[in-house]
Amino acid sequence: MMRSSDLEVWNYAKNEGFCIVSKDSDYYQLSILYGWPPKVLWLRVGNCSTDRIEELVNNHQSVIHSFGVDPVQSILVLQ
């Protein structure tokens, strides 16, 4: 899906039951516009290494899990 538009990725995630994990604010804006599903995990970390992303996700595993099963929350922002 590398050449797919944001909306195509959005619809694919919605139809397949996926959560979108992105550093791109466009998915946050789509979530505000369309609601969910899909849920959006927005990584607000700017330019950083893959190791930093891995560390961020690992350090917030319980928060991410709770977000995934929460029936109301649609956006999770990690910084």
C-alpha positions in Angstrom: 0.0 0.0 0.0 3.0 2.3 -0.3 1.5 4.1 -3.2 -2.0 4.2 -1.8 -3.7 7.5 -0.7 -4.3 8.2 3.0 -8.0 7.6 2.4 -7.3 4.2 0.7 -5.2 3.2 3.7 -7.9 4.4 6.0 -10.6 2.4 4.3 -8.4 -0.7 4.2 -7.7 -0.5 7.9 -11.4 0.1 8.6 -12.5 -2.9 6.5 -9.9 -5.2 7.9 -10.1 -4.2 11.6 -6.7 -2.7 11.8 -5.4 0.2 13.9 -3.3 2.8 11.9 0.0 3.6 13.6 1.6 6.7 12.0 3.7 9.8 12.6 1.5 11.5 10.0 -1.1 14.0 11.3 -3.3 13.3 8.3 -4.7 10.1 10.0 -5.4 12.1 13.1 -7.4 14.6 11.0 -9.2 11.7 9.2 -10.2 10.3 12.6 -11.6 13.7 13.6 -13.5 13.9 10.3 -14.8 10.4 10.0 -14.7 9.0 13.5 -13.7 5.4 13.9 -13.0 2.6 13.1 -10.2 2.5 12.5 -8.4 3.6 15.6 -5.3 5.8 15.2 -2.1 5.6 17.2 -0.3 8.9 16.4 3.4 8.9 17.2 4.3 12.6 17.7 8.1 12.2 17.8 9.3 14.0 14.7 12.4 12.7 13.0 13.9 9.9 15.0 15.4 6.5 14.7 13.6 3.2 14.5 15.1 2.4 17.9 13.4 5.4 19.4 10.0 4.3 17.9 10.6 0.8 19.3 11.4 2.2 22.7 8.3 4.4 22.7 6.0 1.6 21.8 7.6 -0.8 24.3 7.4 1.7 27.1 3.7 2.2 26.5 2.6 -1.4 25.9 -0.1 -1.3 28.6 -1.5 2.0 27.5 -1.6 0.8 23.9 -3.3 -2.4 24.9 -6.0 -0.5 26.9 -6.5 1.8 23.9 -7.0 -1.2 21.6 -9.8 -2.7 23.7 -11.5 0.6 24.7 -14.9 0.9 23.1 -14.9 4.7 23.1 -11.4 6.0 22.5 -10.4 6.4 18.9 -7.1 8.3 19.0 -4.0 7.7 21.1 -1.1 10.2 20.9 2.3 9.1 22.1 5.2 11.6 22.5 
